[in-house]
Amino acid sequence: MKKIFKIKSLVAVASLLFAIGCSSDDDVNDQPNNPITVQDFSAIVDENPTNGQSLGTVQASSNETLTYSISTSTPLNVLSIDVNTGELTVADETLFDYETNPTITATITVENSTEIENLTVTIDLQDKHEVGEYKYGGVIFWINAAGNEGLVCATSDQSTGIRWNNGSNVGVGATAAIATGIGTGQSNTATIINAQGAGAYAARVCGNLILNGYDDWFLPSKDELFEILNNKTIIDATALANSGTSLATQYYWSSSEIDAGFAVVYWESNGTVYYAEKAKTTQIYHVRAVRKWTDF
């Protein structure tokens, strides 16, 4: 009996040692031969970048050479990545639109000869003002270079037929509203109203306008009106989407005066400049009011 007991004890000890040995081998085999360390990527980017613009480089390290690829992205095909360096770039600039995709995400796969790791990319877009946006009471049609100041036009005409002059000051002389540049329409309008007084005329209609909570509308200058007509397609689309109307294929008054008898009008269909008699009862034209906005 003692012999049998000794044999059984030896078998048990051997089995235990074998099990321990196997367990140790498994633990060793579970360890990566060439581990990869990765770090999730995040960035804040202005909307509307250009194709190929660099967004940064994902961070990963290993004892071996690494390669990078995009496994998934939302939206699809929005990013590109350098297979050797991990640099992220813009693949489709049209998808970097804050109003449509305020946040862009992706999963990046990082590989060496034996291991694979994934990391997450999160890019938050910053909203930037754009021509055609419905903000500040109307449709943005001009933005300064800094992006913090601009002009909007109303979504509908304030008149489909009105004189530039109030009809009572004919022959008195020019109102001195002669400025034509961007940013001069407001002062032109104030000058015209001061000279013309009460009545129904283009500048007064704009000056009296209260629309979408704003009361500082004015008749655009020559160059301001040109910017409106130059952006007609996108302005019309936004206006129609916000219960407005398209710019008419008609003449539009500007606030830029030529002399005592004439002021500048634009023919909408081709942007041609004309001089029209301010008080002539047959020369009644459309009016589209504008206002200034700032971010400071």
C-alpha positions in Angstrom: 0.0 0.0 0.0 2.9 2.4 0.8 4.4 1.8 -2.6 1.2 2.7 -4.4 0.8 5.8 -2.2 4.3 6.9 -3.2 3.6 6.4 -6.9 0.4 8.4 -6.7 2.1 11.2 -4.8 4.9 11.4 -7.5 2.3 11.5 -10.3 0.4 14.3 -8.5 3.6 16.3 -8.0 4.6 15.8 -11.6 1.1 16.9 -12.9 1.2 20.0 -10.7 4.7 20.9 -12.0 3.5 20.4 -15.6 0.5 22.5 -15.1 2.6 25.3 -13.6 5.0 25.0 -16.5 2.2 25.2 -19.1 0.7 28.2 -17.3 4.0 30.0 -17.4 4.4 29.3 -21.1 0.9 30.7 -21.8 1.6 33.9 -19.9 4.8 34.4 -21.8 3.0 33.8 -25.1 0.3 36.3 -24.2 2.8 39.2 -24.0 3.2 41.2 -27.3 6.6 40.7 -28.9 6.7 44.3 -30.1 4.1 46.4 -28.2 2.6 49.5 -29.7 1.7 52.5 -27.5 -1.0 54.8 -29.0 -2.6 58.1 -27.9 -6.1 59.3 -29.0 -6.0 62.4 -31.2 -8.1 65.6 -30.7 -8.1 69.0 -32.3 -10.2 72.1 -32.8 -10.2 73.3 -36.5 -11.9 76.2 -38.2 -14.6 75.1 -40.6 -14.0 75.4 -44.4 -10.3 74.4 -44.6 -8.7 73.5 -47.9 -8.0 70.0 -49.3 -4.6 68.7 -48.2 -4.4 71.0 -45.2 -2.6 69.4 -42.3 -4.6 68.7 -39.1 -1.8 67.2 -37.0 -0.1 63.9 -36.5 -1.3 61.0 -34.5 1.0 59.8 -31.7 2.2 56.2 -31.5 5.4 54.4 -30.6 7.0 51.0 -31.0 10.4 49.3 -31.3 9.5 48.6 -34.9 8.4 50.7 -37.9 4.7 51.6 -37.8 2.1 52.0 -40.5 -1.1 53.9 -40.3 -4.5 53.6 -41.9 -8.1 54.9 -41.4 -10.5 52.1 -40.4 -13.6 54.2 -40.2 -14.6 57.8 -40.2 -17.7 59.9 -39.8 -18.5 61.3 -42.3 -16.9 58.9 -44.7 -13.9 59.9 -46.7 -13.4 63.1 -44.8 -9.7 62.5 -43.8 -6.5 61.2 -45.3 -3.5 59.8 -43.3 0.1 59.4 -44.3 0.8 55.6 -44.1 4.3 56.2 -42.8 4.1 59.3 -40.5 0.5 59.3 -39.3 -0.1 62.9 -40.4 -3.8 63.7 -40.9 -4.9 65.9 -43.7 -8.2 67.2 -45.2 -9.5 64.8 -47.8 -12.8 66.5 -48.6 -13.1 70.2 -47.7 -16.8 70.2 -48.4 -17.4 67.9 -45.4 -15.7 70.3 -43.0 -18.9 72.3 -42.6 -19.9 73.2 -39.0 -23.6 73.4 -39.8 -23.6 69.8 -41.2 -20.7 68.1 -39.3 -19.8 70.0 -36.2 -17.7 67.0 -35.0 -15.6 64.7 -37.2 -14.5 61.3 -35.8 -12.3 58.5 -37.1 -10.7 55.2 -36.0 -7.0 54.9 -36.9 -5.3 51.5 -37.1 -1.6 51.4 -36.2 0.4 48.3 -37.1 3.9 46.8 -36.9 5.1 43.3 -38.0 3.2 41.5 -35.2 0.9 43.9 -33.4 -2.2 46.1 -34.1 -3.6 48.9 -32.1 -6.5 51.4 -32.7 -6.8 55.0 -31.6 -9.7 57.5 -31.9 -9.6 60.8 -33.7 -12.0 63.6 -32.7 -12.0 66.9 -34.5 -14.3 69.7 -33.4 -15.1 72.4 -36.0 -15.4 76.1 -35.1 -18.2 78.0 -36.7 -17.1 80.7 -39.1 -19.3 83.3 -40.8 -20.0 82.5 -44.4 -21.7 84.4 -47.3 -25.2 83.0 -47.7 -25.7 82.2 -44.0 -29.0 83.4 -42.4 -27.8 85.5 -39.4 -28.1 88.9 -37.9 -31.6 89.4 -39.3 -30.8 88.6 -42.9 -28.5 86.9 -45.4 -24.8 87.5 -45.1 -23.5 88.9 -48.4 -20.2 90.4 -47.4 -17.5 89.7 -44.7 -14.3 91.6 -44.0 -10.9 89.9 -44.1 -10.8 89.3 -40.4 -14.2 87.6 -40.5 -15.6 89.6 -37.6 -17.7 92.2 -39.4 -19.9 92.2 -42.4 -23.2 93.0 -44.1 -26.6 91.3 -44.4 -29.5 92.0 -46.7 -33.1 91.4 -46.0 -34.7 88.2 -47.3 -37.3 90.2 -49.3 -37.6 93.5 -51.1 -38.8 96.4 -49.1 -40.4 97.9 -52.2 -41.0 96.7 -55.8 -41.4 100.2 -57.1 -40.4 103.5 -55.4 -38.6 106.8 -56.2 -35.2 107.7 -54.9 -36.3 111.3 -54.2 -39.3 112.2 -52.1 -40.7 114.3 -54.9 -40.6 117.7 -53.1 -37.0 118.6 -53.2 -36.4 118.3 -57.0 -33.8 120.8 -58.2 -32.7 121.7 -54.7 -29.4 120.1 -55.3 -27.4 117.0 -54.5 -27.9 115.5 -51.0 -24.1 114.8 -50.9 -24.7 111.1 -50.5 -21.9 110.5 -53.0 -20.0 107.7 -51.3 -19.9 104.4 -53.2 -17.7 102.0 -51.2 -18.4 99.1 -48.9 -19.4 100.5 -45.5 -20.8 103.8 -46.8 -24.4 102.9 -47.3 -25.5 103.7 -43.7 -24.0 107.2 -43.8 -25.4 107.8 -47.3 -28.9 106.8 -46.0 -28.7 109.1 -43.0 -27.6 112.0 -45.3 -30.4 111.4 -47.8 -33.1 111.3 -45.0 -31.7 114.4 -43.4 -31.9 116.2 -46.8 -35.2 114.8 -48.0 -37.2 114.6 -44.8 -40.5 112.9 -44.6 -42.1 111.0 -47.5 -42.1 107.7 -49.3 -38.8 107.1 -51.0 -36.1 104.5 -51.1 -33.8 105.6 -48.3 -36.7 106.4 -46.0 -38.3 102.9 -46.5 -35.0 101.3 -45.4 -34.5 103.8 -42.5 -38.0 103.1 -41.1 -37.6 99.3 -41.4 -37.9 97.2 -38.3 -37.2 93.5 -39.2 -36.3 90.5 -37.2 -35.6 92.6 -34.1 -33.3 95.1 -35.9 -34.0 98.7 -36.7 -30.7 99.9 -38.2 -31.4 99.0 -41.8 -30.2 101.3 -44.7 -30.2 101.6 -48.4 -27.0 100.0 -49.8 -24.2 102.0 -51.5 -23.2 101.3 -55.1 -20.5 98.7 -54.1 -22.7 97.1 -51.4 -25.5 96.6 -53.9 -23.1 95.1 -56.3 -22.0 92.5 -53.7 -25.7 91.6 -53.2 -26.2 91.1 -56.9 -22.9 89.3 -57.3 -24.0 86.7 -54.7 -27.6 86.5 -56.0 -27.7 82.7 -56.3 -26.7 81.9 -52.7 -28.8 84.8 -51.3 -31.9 83.6 -53.2 -31.5 80.1 -51.9 -31.2 81.2 -48.3 -34.0 83.8 -48.6 -36.4 81.2 -50.0 -35.4 78.8 -47.3 -36.4 81.5 -44.7 -39.8 82.6 -46.1 -38.2 85.3 -48.3 -38.2 86.0 -52.0 -35.6 85.9 -54.8 -34.0 89.1 -56.0 -36.1 90.3 -58.9 -34.8 90.7 -62.5 -35.3 94.4 -62.2 -33.5 97.6 -61.4 -32.4 98.2 -57.8 -31.7 101.6 -56.2 -28.4 102.3 -54.4 -27.9 105.2 -51.9 -25.0 106.5 -54.0 -25.9 109.8 -55.6 -24.4 111.2 -58.8 -25.7 114.7 -58.7 -28.8 116.7 -58.0 -30.7 114.7 -60.6 -29.3 111.2 -60.7 -28.4 108.2 -58.5 -26.9 104.8 -59.2 -29.1 101.8 -60.0 -28.1 98.3 -60.9 -29.8 96.0 -63.4 -30.1 92.7 -61.5 -29.8 90.3 -64.4 -26.3 91.3 -65.3 -25.0 93.8 -62.7 -24.8 96.7 -65.2 -24.6 100.1 -63.6 -27.1 102.8 -64.7 -27.8 106.3 -63.7 -31.4 107.0 -63.0 -33.4 110.2 -62.4 -34.2 110.3 -58.8 -37.5 112.1 -58.9 -38.9 111.0 -62.2 -42.3 109.3 -61.5 -41.7 106.7 -64.2 -38.4 105.6 -62.6 -39.6 103.7 -59.7 -37.3 100.7 -58.8 -36.8 97.9 -56.3 -35.3 98.3 -52.9 -33.5 95.7 -50.8 -32.4 96.9 -47.3 -29.1 96.0 -45.6 -27.6 96.3 -42.2 -24.1 95.9 -40.6 -23.1 93.3 -38.1 -20.0 92.8 -35.9 -18.5 90.2 -33.6 -16.7 92.6 -31.4 
